[in-house]
Amino acid sequence: MKKEKKLKIFIDGGSRGNPGHGACAAVFFDSAGAILREEGKYLGRCTNNFAEYSGLRLALGAAGRLGAEELEIFSDSELLVKQFSGEYRIKDAALAGIMAEIRKAAAGFKKISLSHVRRAQNKEADRLVNQILDNAKHVAPAVDKTLAKENAIPRQPELF
């Protein structure tokens, strides 16, 4: 794959139920609009917000491994976009910790933007999340007995 210094990335995350089985995805495009790469991850039982945050972590980690310097990222989660920009505060302590990791990773790029798009404009990432969740039906469900609320969701260190 040709090294692209500038990437356009569409991210998504979701859970079926809330919390429920979750997944995240990132779809990477080159400057001509062609898909360069798709990455996705099944997250097990999690909330929608955790899945959305995980999509951004996944994108940043993969973009770093690809050697990208400038990122233009799009998400259909207005909450994630506004929390990333600091416009909305993050009330949940676990998500605040994840956001700190995200901001630290984002600082490693020369330029980064995160913009909100409507779900209809995020079809590729949404498709990948749903594909992962559909395939997860054939996998034994992950059981986390510590999951009492969003704070108890285990971190996903392999995303970086």
N, C-alpha and C positions, 0 to 999 in steps of 0.2 A: 504494500500500500504506500502510495506517495505521501510524504510528510506534508501536512498542511499546518502552517503557522496560525491561520485564522480558521476557526471552526464555528459553524452554526449548529446548535444542539437543541433538540426538543426533548423535554423530560416529562415523565408522568409517574404517578404512583397511585395506588388505590388498594382498598381492602373490600372484600365482600362481606358485609356485616360491618360493624364499626364499634369494637374491633372485630376482625375476622381474618380470613386468609388474605394475605397481602403480597404485592409485588411492586417492583419499580422498573423503569426502563429509561434508556437514553438512546436517541437516534442522532447520529452525527452526519452532517452534510458538508460537502466541500463548497467552494465559492461559486461553482456552477449549479449548485442545487442537487447534485447527485448524492445518494446515500453512500457514505464511506464505511460506516460500521453501525451495528446495533448491539447494545448490551442490555441485559435484563437480569433480574434476580428475584427469585421467590423468597419472601421474607418470613413466611410462617404467619402466626397470629400477630396482628398489629393493628394500629389505627390508620385511618386515611392520612392524617397529618404525618405520622411516622413514615408512611410509604412515600409521601411527597418529598419529605426531607431526604429520604434514602435515594430517591431519584436524582436529586441534586448532588449528593455525595458521590453516587455512582458516576455521574457525568464528569465531575471534577477529577476524580481519581483516574478515569480512563483518558481524559484529555491530557492530564499530566504525563501518563505513560506514553501517549502518542506524540509528545513533544510540542504540543500546541502552546502558543504564547498569548493569543487573543481569543476570547470566547464570547459569543453572542448566544445566550441561553434563553429558551422560551418555555414557559410552564402555563398550564391552564389553572393552576392554583393561585388565585389572587392573594390568598392569605400568605402563602410561602413567599411570593414576590415582595409583598409589603413588609413581612417580617425580616426578610433578607436586607431590604433597603433601610430598615430601622423606622419606617413609618408606623408600623404596628409593633407593640411590644410582645414579647413571648412570655406567656404566663406560666407555662409548664416547664418545670426545672429540667427535665430530661431533654426536651426539645431545645431549650436554651443552651444546654451543653453541646448538643449536636450542632446547633447553629454556630457556636464558637469554633468547633472543628471545621465547619464549612467555610467560615470566614478566614480561618488560618490557611486552609487549602487555596481559597480564592486569591489570597495575597501573593501566592506564588506565580500568578500570571501577570503579564504586562497590562492587560486590559480585560475587563470582564463586565458584562451587563446581563441582567436577568429581567426579562420582560414578561408581562402577562399577555396571553393570547386566549381566544375563545377555544373551547374544546374542539370545535369543528376544524380549527387550524392546527390541531395537535394530533391528527389522526394516526400517524405512524407510531408515536410513542404509546398512545392509547391502545392501539392494536396489539403492540408487543406486550403490554401489561396484561391485557385480557387473554392473550395466547398463553402466557405463563400461568395465569390463574386457571384457565381451562385445563391445561396439562397437569396442574397440581391436583386435580380431582382424582388422578390415578396414583397419587402418592399418599402414603399414610400421613394424616395431619400431624403437624408438630404440636406437642403439648408442652406448655410452659406453665407450671403450677404457680409460679411467682407472679403471673400476670394478673394484677388486681386493678391496675389502672395504667395509663400511658407511661407513667414514671417507671414502671416495672419492666418495660419492654427491653430485652437485652440489646446491647449495642452490636453493630455489625462491623467489626474491625476490618474484615477482609474487603470492604468497599474501597479502602484507600490503598 
